[in-house]
Amino acid sequence: MGRRPIQVVFQDGQPSAVILDLQEYMEILERLEDFEDLQTLREMRSKPLEFQSLEHFLQEDVPGV
């Protein structure tokens, strides 16, 4: 089954919205999320690693565990 063509909605002679297939929209959202995850990973890799002991982590960051 082929994808339906994108439909452009005009208001006052100017494009104002796009109607597209729901599956295509979901794929776009998934790609955007993947891109954002990659950006976050790149930012994390650009910073030096910092380590702390497990005991410190459990006491400071996860109280009650």
N, C-alpha and C positions, 0 to 999 in steps of 0.2 A: 504494500500500500504506500503510495507516494505521499509526500507532505503537501498540505494545502498551501497555496501561495499566500504570502503576507499581504494583508489589506491595510492600506493607509487611510486614516480618517482625516478629513480636512475640515477646518473651521475658519470661516472668513477667508477662504482661499489659501490657507496655510496648513501644512501638515501638523496635526496636533496629537495623534495617537496611532498606534499600530495594533492590528488584530492578527494574532498568529496562533498556530496550533498549540494546544495545551502541552503536548509531549515536547514540542520544540522549546516552549517556555521553560519547562522543567529542566531540560538539558542545559539551557542557558544559565539557569540558576545554579545548577551543579558545577558547571565550568567556572562560574564566578566564585563559588565557594572554594573550589580547588585552587584558583589563582590567589585568593586571599590567604589560603593555607600556605602556599608557596612563599608569598611575601613575608608572612610571619616567620616561617622557617629561615628565610634568608636573613631577616633581622636578628633572629636568635643566634645564627651562626656567625654573625659579624661581631658579636660581643664575646669577651673572654668568659670561659667557663668558671663558675663559682661553685665550690662544694662545701657541704656542711655535714656534720656527723648525723647519723640516724637519730641519736638521742636528742640532739638539738632540734631537729626537724619535728620530732614527735612532741616535744615539750612546747615549742613556740608556734608551730603552724597547724597542728592537729590536736587541740586540747581534748582531753577525755578519751584518747585512744590508747 
